[in-house]
Amino acid sequence: MSLLDAAGFANEIDSILGLYPTQITQAQLNLLGSHDTPRFLTLARSDASALKLALLFVMTYPGAPCIYYGDEVGMLGGPDPDCRRGFPWPDGDHGSSDGAWNADLLDYVRRAIALRRGHPALCCGSYTRLHADNELVAYRRQAEDETLIVALNAGLGTQHLALPAGSHLTEGSVFEAIWGTGTARVEGGYLRGVSLPPRSGMVLARQ
């Protein structure tokens, strides 16, 4: 399997979204893993930052996100049947008795779910690609009264956002981070003003 760069990833997403009418796309189940595949974290060689980026993407992408049991606490597992290990149920109040729960990852998943549930644009808004280059992918989610910008930095260096506004973002518009920190503004045809740390994502809302 060949690795995709930012443009290749965005092209694949555009292709997938173009396969079906919007009404079908918004109802489709989006999976990062299942009982038929090795665990995501195993495929990512235990790189939790990769799983976090993928989780934020699936929570900000059109369709119905689905988390395979155990991924939210960092379960590992190879090809079937190893991917169907029993869930490490808690023994007390602080995760499993063998310390297998990744509490930081679980908190991340909970916050990502709350982010999606709290914003109509993520649940049923339109999707527009804004940028895909240099290990940075950015897209707009738009509902009637809400405009969100999602930016994902898969690289190992900090990215200083300079996203082309085109006809999708109004000059002078101000965007405040609702996932991450900072304020960005559309100036000179570009959304600028925030930096995205390595291996992380940001969601900005128009004010």
C-alpha positions as CSV (number, residue, x, y, z in Angstrom):
1,M,0.0,0.0,0.0
2,S,1.5,3.4,-1.0
3,L,1.4,6.3,1.3
4,L,-0.7,9.4,0.4
5,D,0.6,12.9,0.8
6,A,-1.8,15.7,1.7
7,A,-2.9,16.3,-1.9
8,G,-3.4,12.5,-2.5
9,F,-5.5,12.2,0.6
10,A,-7.6,15.2,-0.3
11,N,-8.1,13.8,-3.8
12,E,-9.3,10.5,-2.5
13,I,-11.8,12.2,-0.2
14,D,-13.1,14.3,-3.0
15,S,-13.5,11.2,-5.1
16,I,-15.4,9.3,-2.4
17,L,-17.7,12.3,-1.7
18,G,-18.4,12.4,-5.5
19,L,-19.6,8.8,-5.7
20,Y,-23.1,9.4,-4.2
21,P,-25.6,12.1,-3.7
22,T,-25.2,14.3,-0.7
23,Q,-28.1,12.8,1.2
24,I,-26.5,9.3,1.0
25,T,-23.1,10.6,1.9
26,Q,-24.4,12.3,5.0
27,A,-26.0,9.0,6.2
28,Q,-23.1,6.6,5.4
29,L,-21.3,4.9,8.2
30,N,-17.7,6.0,8.5
31,L,-15.3,3.5,10.1
32,L,-11.7,3.7,11.1
33,G,-11.6,0.0,12.0
34,S,-13.9,-3.0,12.4
35,H,-13.9,-6.7,13.3
36,D,-12.6,-7.5,9.9
37,T,-9.4,-5.3,10.0
38,P,-6.3,-5.0,12.2
39,R,-6.7,-2.4,14.9
40,F,-5.9,1.2,13.7
41,L,-3.3,1.7,16.5
42,T,-1.6,-1.6,15.5
43,L,-1.4,-0.5,11.9
44,A,-0.1,2.9,13.0
45,R,2.6,1.2,15.1
46,S,1.2,2.5,18.3
47,D,1.3,6.1,17.2
48,A,-1.5,7.6,19.2
49,S,-1.1,11.0,17.4
50,A,-2.1,9.2,14.1
51,L,-5.2,7.8,15.7
52,K,-6.1,11.2,17.2
53,L,-5.8,12.9,13.8
54,A,-7.9,10.2,12.2
55,L,-10.5,10.4,15.0
56,L,-10.8,14.2,14.6
57,F,-11.1,13.8,10.8
58,V,-13.9,11.2,11.1
59,M,-15.7,13.5,13.6
60,T,-15.5,16.5,11.2
61,Y,-16.3,14.6,8.0
62,P,-19.7,14.1,6.4
63,G,-21.5,10.9,7.4
64,A,-22.1,9.0,10.6
65,P,-18.8,8.3,12.5
66,C,-18.4,5.0,14.2
67,I,-15.8,3.9,16.7
68,Y,-14.9,0.2,16.9
69,Y,-15.1,-0.9,20.5
70,G,-11.8,-0.5,22.2
71,D,-10.2,2.0,19.8
72,E,-11.2,4.8,22.2
73,V,-9.0,3.3,24.9
74,G,-6.1,2.3,22.7
75,M,-6.6,-1.4,22.2
76,L,-4.2,-3.2,19.9
77,G,-4.8,-6.2,17.7
78,G,-3.6,-7.8,14.5
79,P,-5.6,-9.4,11.7
80,D,-8.8,-11.3,12.5
81,P,-9.3,-12.9,15.1
82,D,-6.7,-10.8,17.0
83,C,-8.7,-7.6,16.3
84,R,-11.6,-9.1,18.3
85,R,-9.9,-9.3,21.7
86,G,-12.1,-9.0,24.7
87,F,-12.6,-5.4,25.9
88,P,-10.5,-4.6,29.0
89,W,-13.4,-3.7,31.3
90,P,-12.6,-1.5,34.3
91,D,-11.7,-3.0,37.6
92,G,-12.6,-0.1,39.8
93,D,-12.8,3.6,39.0
94,H,-9.5,4.2,37.1
95,G,-9.6,2.0,34.0
96,S,-8.7,-1.6,33.6
97,S,-6.9,-3.7,36.1
98,D,-3.9,-4.2,33.8
99,G,-3.5,-0.5,33.0
100,A,-4.5,-1.0,29.4
101,W,-6.7,2.1,29.0
102,N,-5.2,5.2,27.5
103,A,-6.9,7.8,29.5
104,D,-5.6,10.7,27.4
105,L,-7.0,9.1,24.3
106,L,-10.3,8.4,25.9
107,D,-10.6,12.0,26.9
108,Y,-9.7,13.1,23.4
109,V,-12.4,10.9,21.9
110,R,-15.1,12.2,24.3
111,R,-14.2,15.8,23.4
112,A,-14.2,15.0,19.7
113,I,-17.7,13.5,20.0
114,A,-18.9,16.5,22.0
115,L,-17.5,18.8,19.3
116,R,-19.4,17.0,16.6
117,R,-22.6,16.9,18.5
118,G,-22.4,20.6,19.4
119,H,-22.1,21.9,15.8
120,P,-24.7,21.4,13.1
121,A,-22.1,22.1,10.4
122,L,-20.2,19.0,11.4
123,C,-23.3,16.8,11.4
124,C,-25.1,17.9,8.3
125,G,-23.2,20.8,6.6
126,S,-21.5,20.9,3.2
127,Y,-17.9,20.0,2.7
128,T,-15.4,22.1,0.7
129,R,-11.7,21.4,0.3
130,L,-9.6,24.6,0.9
131,H,-6.0,23.4,1.0
132,A,-4.0,20.2,0.7
133,D,-0.2,20.6,0.6
134,N,2.9,20.2,2.7
135,E,1.3,17.6,5.0
136,L,-1.6,20.0,5.8
137,V,-5.2,19.4,4.8
138,A,-7.9,22.0,5.4
139,Y,-11.6,22.1,4.6
140,R,-14.8,24.1,5.3
141,R,-18.0,22.7,6.8
142,Q,-20.9,25.0,6.2
143,A,-24.4,24.9,7.6
144,E,-27.0,27.7,7.2
145,D,-25.8,29.8,10.2
146,E,-22.4,28.2,10.9
147,T,-19.1,28.1,9.1
148,L,-16.3,26.0,10.4
149,I,-12.7,25.4,9.2
150,V,-11.0,22.2,10.0
151,A,-7.2,22.0,9.6
152,L,-5.1,18.8,10.1
153,N,-1.4,18.8,10.3
154,A,0.1,15.4,9.7
155,G,3.7,16.7,9.6
156,L,6.4,16.8,12.3
157,G,6.7,20.6,12.1
158,T,4.5,23.5,13.1
159,Q,2.3,24.9,10.3
160,H,1.4,28.6,10.1
161,L,-2.0,28.7,8.4
162,A,-2.3,30.7,5.2
163,L,-5.4,29.1,3.6
164,P,-6.7,30.5,0.3
165,A,-10.1,32.1,0.9
166,G,-11.3,32.0,-2.7
167,S,-15.1,32.5,-2.9
168,H,-15.6,30.4,0.2
169,L,-14.4,32.8,2.9
170,T,-15.4,36.5,3.1
171,E,-12.6,39.1,3.4
172,G,-12.4,40.4,6.9
173,S,-14.1,37.4,8.5
174,V,-12.8,36.4,11.9
175,F,-12.5,32.8,13.0
176,E,-12.0,31.6,16.6
177,A,-10.6,28.2,17.5
178,I,-13.1,25.8,19.1
179,W,-10.6,23.0,18.9
180,G,-7.1,24.2,19.6
181,T,-6.3,27.8,20.4
182,G,-6.1,31.1,18.5
183,T,-7.9,33.6,16.3
184,A,-7.6,33.8,12.5
185,R,-8.7,36.5,10.0
186,V,-9.3,36.5,6.3
187,E,-6.9,39.2,5.0
188,G,-5.6,39.6,1.4
189,G,-7.5,36.5,0.3
190,Y,-6.0,34.2,2.9
191,L,-7.1,32.9,6.3
192,R,-4.1,33.7,8.5
193,G,-3.1,34.2,12.2
194,V,-2.9,30.8,13.8
195,S,-0.3,28.1,14.0
196,L,-0.9,24.4,14.1
197,P,1.5,22.2,16.2
198,P,2.9,19.0,14.7
199,R,0.6,16.0,14.5
200,S,-2.5,17.9,15.5
201,G,-5.7,19.4,14.3
202,M,-7.7,22.6,14.8
203,V,-11.3,23.6,14.2
204,L,-12.1,27.3,13.8
205,A,-15.6,28.9,13.9
206,R,-16.6,32.1,12.1
207,Q,-17.6,34.8,14.6
